Amino acid sequence: MKKLLTGVTAIAALTLLSFNSIEPLPMGSTLPKADKKLKDVSGKEITLQELKQQNGLLVIFSCNTCPYVVKNQQRAKDISAYAIKNNIGVVVLNSNEAYRGNQDSYEAMKAYSDEQEYNWKYAVDTDSELADAMGATRTPETFLFDKSLKLVYHGAIDNNPSDADNVTRKHLQLAIDELTTGKEISQKESKSVGCGIKRKS
């Protein structure tokens, strides 16, 4: 029993170490792997570069079943629609490679996209490659890039992921407003709250 507990502790420590070793993309960095081909739920291959619109690109790391994704789903849909209205492209990426055989399978993603009536791309991030490149660790977690594909905001949609009725600052919406009016982003980073991205061990 003691050996078993020691083994479990060691695995947990390695997992935590791996999780903590992922560094977020520094502010002002260029969007990584912009030309990497990704499979969208439409069956087509896309790249982040081609999804960029006049004012930039919003990348949201998400999934199908995380309780925080479910809790924030309407807010995620609303801000995605708001970004598109402001000539910012939108893509939702599913990086849960460890769950690809079940609840985050490609077929499950297609069904979820239909259910949620997504009007933007929902694509597979194979081997969590883009999540690793951007330093994404949570679902949901957002990255806003300007027209030059430079990172201008990273973090949560707003300041109360747990309770939509008590939001006092809409971080991402304000960042979009400031970006599209040529202002400096007043808050460039916030803490994402959600489920850990399920990378392959």
DRENVO-155354 format. One line per field, with one value per residue (C-alpha): x, y, z; residue number from 0; residue in three letters. Coordinates in nm, 2 decimals. Layout:
BEGIN
u: c(X, ...)
v: c(Y, ...)
w: c(Z, ...)
lofi: c(NUM, ...)
gugu: c(Ala, ...)
This chain:
BEGIN
u: c(0.00, 0.28, 0.45, 0.12, 0.07, 0.43, 0.37, 0.04, 0.21, 0.50, 0.26, 0.06, 0.38, 0.49, 0.15, 0.16, 0.51, 0.42, 0.11, 0.31, 0.59, 0.35, 0.43, 0.16, 0.24, 0.40, 0.19, 0.27, 0.38, 0.29, 0.03, 0.22, 0.15, -0.08, -0.04, -0.09, -0.38, -0.66, -0.97, -1.29, -1.62, -1.73, -1.48, -1.26, -0.91, -0.85, -0.57, -0.57, -0.41, -0.70, -0.96, -0.82, -1.05, -0.99, -0.94, -0.79, -0.87, -1.02, -0.90, -1.10, -0.98, -1.29, -1.44, -1.78, -1.83, -1.63, -1.87, -1.72, -1.76, -2.12, -2.17, -2.00, -2.14, -2.39, -2.12, -1.88, -2.14, -2.23, -1.87, -1.79, -2.08, -1.97, -1.62, -1.75, -1.97, -1.65, -1.47, -1.26, -1.24, -1.33, -1.21, -1.28, -1.02, -1.06, -0.72, -0.85, -0.64, -0.67, -1.05, -1.05, -1.18, -1.50, -1.66, -1.43, -1.41, -1.45, -1.80, -1.89, -1.75, -1.97, -2.28, -2.19, -2.13, -2.47, -2.64, -2.49, -2.55, -2.20, -2.16, -1.78, -1.51, -1.47, -1.15, -0.94, -0.61, -0.42, -0.18, -0.27, -0.01, -0.17, -0.25, 0.12, 0.23, 0.01, 0.04, -0.33, -0.41, -0.78, -1.12, -1.25, -0.95, -0.93, -0.65, -0.73, -0.49, -0.49, -0.49, -0.11, -0.18, -0.01, -0.15, -0.33, -0.54, -0.53, -0.75, -1.11, -1.42, -1.52, -1.44, -1.70, -1.69, -1.89, -2.18, -2.30, -2.54, -2.25, -2.01, -1.87, -1.61, -1.64, -1.26, -1.28, -1.56, -1.37, -1.05, -1.24, -1.38, -1.04, -0.87, -1.13, -1.11, -0.73, -0.70, -0.44, -0.59, -0.65, -0.63, -0.42, -0.44, -0.68, -0.70, -0.88, -1.10, -1.21, -1.11, -0.75, -0.69, -0.67, -0.33, -0.20, 0.02)
v: c(0.00, 0.23, 0.17, 0.24, 0.57, 0.67, 0.60, 0.79, 1.09, 1.08, 1.08, 1.37, 1.56, 1.51, 1.61, 1.93, 2.00, 1.96, 2.18, 2.45, 2.44, 2.58, 2.95, 3.18, 3.36, 3.70, 4.00, 4.16, 3.82, 3.72, 3.45, 3.12, 2.85, 3.08, 2.86, 2.52, 2.33, 2.24, 2.03, 2.22, 2.05, 2.13, 1.87, 2.14, 2.23, 2.59, 2.80, 3.08, 3.31, 3.28, 3.34, 3.68, 3.97, 4.34, 4.40, 4.08, 3.73, 3.59, 3.24, 3.06, 2.73, 2.53, 2.19, 2.01, 1.92, 2.12, 2.27, 2.61, 2.60, 2.51, 2.78, 3.04, 2.91, 3.19, 3.45, 3.28, 3.28, 3.65, 3.77, 3.57, 3.73, 4.07, 4.01, 3.91, 4.23, 4.43, 4.26, 4.02, 3.66, 3.39, 3.03, 2.79, 2.53, 2.19, 2.08, 1.79, 1.52, 1.29, 1.29, 1.26, 0.91, 1.00, 1.33, 1.55, 1.33, 1.49, 1.36, 1.49, 1.83, 1.84, 1.76, 2.02, 2.29, 2.21, 2.21, 2.55, 2.69, 2.81, 3.07, 3.04, 2.77, 2.49, 2.30, 2.02, 2.12, 1.79, 1.70, 2.03, 2.19, 2.54, 2.52, 2.45, 2.72, 2.98, 2.85, 2.78, 2.57, 2.61, 2.59, 2.84, 3.07, 3.35, 3.51, 3.83, 3.93, 4.26, 4.30, 4.24, 3.92, 4.05, 3.94, 4.23, 4.04, 3.70, 3.56, 3.53, 3.67, 3.87, 3.90, 3.65, 3.32, 3.16, 3.40, 3.59, 3.81, 3.95, 4.04, 4.39, 4.40, 4.25, 4.21, 4.08, 4.31, 4.61, 4.49, 4.45, 4.80, 4.95, 4.75, 4.86, 5.23, 5.25, 5.28, 5.11, 4.79, 4.90, 4.54, 4.31, 4.00, 3.83, 3.49, 3.22, 3.00, 2.66, 2.30, 2.21, 2.12, 1.74, 1.69, 1.34, 1.21)
w: c(0.00, 0.09, -0.25, -0.42, -0.24, -0.32, -0.69, -0.70, -0.52, -0.77, -1.06, -0.91, -0.86, -1.22, -1.35, -1.14, -1.25, -1.61, -1.56, -1.39, -1.65, -1.92, -1.96, -2.11, -2.43, -2.34, -2.41, -2.75, -2.90, -3.25, -3.28, -3.29, -3.55, -3.75, -4.06, -3.89, -4.05, -3.81, -3.87, -3.82, -3.73, -4.09, -4.21, -4.37, -4.28, -4.16, -4.03, -3.77, -4.03, -4.27, -3.99, -3.90, -3.98, -4.02, -3.65, -3.54, -3.41, -3.09, -2.99, -2.72, -2.57, -2.48, -2.48, -2.46, -2.09, -1.84, -1.58, -1.63, -2.00, -1.95, -1.70, -1.93, -2.26, -2.32, -2.23, -2.46, -2.74, -2.67, -2.68, -2.99, -3.17, -3.04, -3.17, -3.52, -3.51, -3.45, -3.75, -3.53, -3.64, -3.39, -3.35, -3.06, -3.01, -2.83, -2.69, -2.47, -2.63, -2.34, -2.39, -2.77, -2.75, -2.57, -2.47, -2.67, -2.98, -3.32, -3.35, -3.01, -3.11, -3.42, -3.21, -2.95, -3.22, -3.37, -3.03, -2.94, -3.29, -3.33, -3.61, -3.59, -3.63, -3.37, -3.44, -3.30, -3.15, -3.22, -2.95, -2.77, -3.00, -3.00, -2.63, -2.56, -2.80, -2.63, -2.28, -2.24, -1.94, -1.88, -2.05, -2.11, -2.17, -2.42, -2.63, -2.83, -3.11, -3.30, -3.68, -3.69, -3.49, -3.18, -2.84, -2.67, -2.41, -2.24, -1.97, -1.86, -2.04, -1.73, -1.36, -1.23, -1.41, -1.14, -1.13, -1.44, -1.23, -1.03, -1.31, -1.25, -1.53, -1.88, -1.94, -2.30, -2.42, -2.29, -2.45, -2.79, -2.75, -2.68, -2.96, -3.22, -3.12, -3.11, -2.74, -2.51, -2.35, -1.99, -1.85, -2.06, -1.85, -1.60, -1.44, -1.62, -1.40, -1.54, -1.60, -1.68, -2.04, -2.07, -2.24, -2.32, -2.04)
lofi: c(0, 1, 2, 3, 4, 5, 6, 7, 8, 9, 10, 11, 12, 13, 14, 15, 16, 17, 18, 19, 20, 21, 22, 23, 24, 25, 26, 27, 28, 29, 30, 31, 32, 33, 34, 35, 36, 37, 38, 39, 40, 41, 42, 43, 44, 45, 46, 47, 48, 49, 50, 51, 52, 53, 54, 55, 56, 57, 58, 59, 60, 61, 62, 63, 64, 65, 66, 67, 68, 69, 70, 71, 72, 73, 74, 75, 76, 77, 78, 79, 80, 81, 82, 83, 84, 85, 86, 87, 88, 89, 90, 91, 92, 93, 94, 95, 96, 97, 98, 99, 100, 101, 102, 103, 104, 105, 106, 107, 108, 109, 110, 111, 112, 113, 114, 115, 116, 117, 118, 119, 120, 121, 122, 123, 124, 125, 126, 127, 128, 129, 130, 131, 132, 133, 134, 135, 136, 137, 138, 139, 140, 141, 142, 143, 144, 145, 146, 147, 148, 149, 150, 151, 152, 153, 154, 155, 156, 157, 158, 159, 160, 161, 162, 163, 164, 165, 166, 167, 168, 169, 170, 171, 172, 173, 174, 175, 176, 177, 178, 179, 180, 181, 182, 183, 184, 185, 186, 187, 188, 189, 190, 191, 192, 193, 194, 195, 196, 197, 198, 199, 200)
gugu: c(Met, Lys, Lys, Leu, Leu, Thr, Gly, Val, Thr, Ala, Ile, Ala, Ala, Leu, Thr, Leu, Leu, Ser, Phe, Asn, Ser, Ile, Glu, Pro, Leu, Pro, Met, Gly, Ser, Thr, Leu, Pro, Lys, Ala, Asp, Lys, Lys, Leu, Lys, Asp, Val, Ser, Gly, Lys, Glu, Ile, Thr, Leu, Gln, Glu, Leu, Lys, Gln, Gln, Asn, Gly, Leu, Leu, Val, Ile, Phe, Ser, Cys, Asn, Thr, Cys, Pro, Tyr, Val, Val, Lys, Asn, Gln, Gln, Arg, Ala, Lys, Asp, Ile, Ser, Ala, Tyr, Ala, Ile, Lys, Asn, Asn, Ile, Gly, Val, Val, Val, Leu, Asn, Ser, Asn, Glu, Ala, Tyr, Arg, Gly, Asn, Gln, Asp, Ser, Tyr, Glu, Ala, Met, Lys, Ala, Tyr, Ser, Asp, Glu, Gln, Glu, Tyr, Asn, Trp, Lys, Tyr, Ala, Val, Asp, Thr, Asp, Ser, Glu, Leu, Ala, Asp, Ala, Met, Gly, Ala, Thr, Arg, Thr, Pro, Glu, Thr, Phe, Leu, Phe, Asp, Lys, Ser, Leu, Lys, Leu, Val, Tyr, His, Gly, Ala, Ile, Asp, Asn, Asn, Pro, Ser, Asp, Ala, Asp, Asn, Val, Thr, Arg, Lys, His, Leu, Gln, Leu, Ala, Ile, Asp, Glu, Leu, Thr, Thr, Gly, Lys, Glu, Ile, Ser, Gln, Lys, Glu, Ser, Lys, Ser, Val, Gly, Cys, Gly, Ile, Lys, Arg, Lys, Ser)
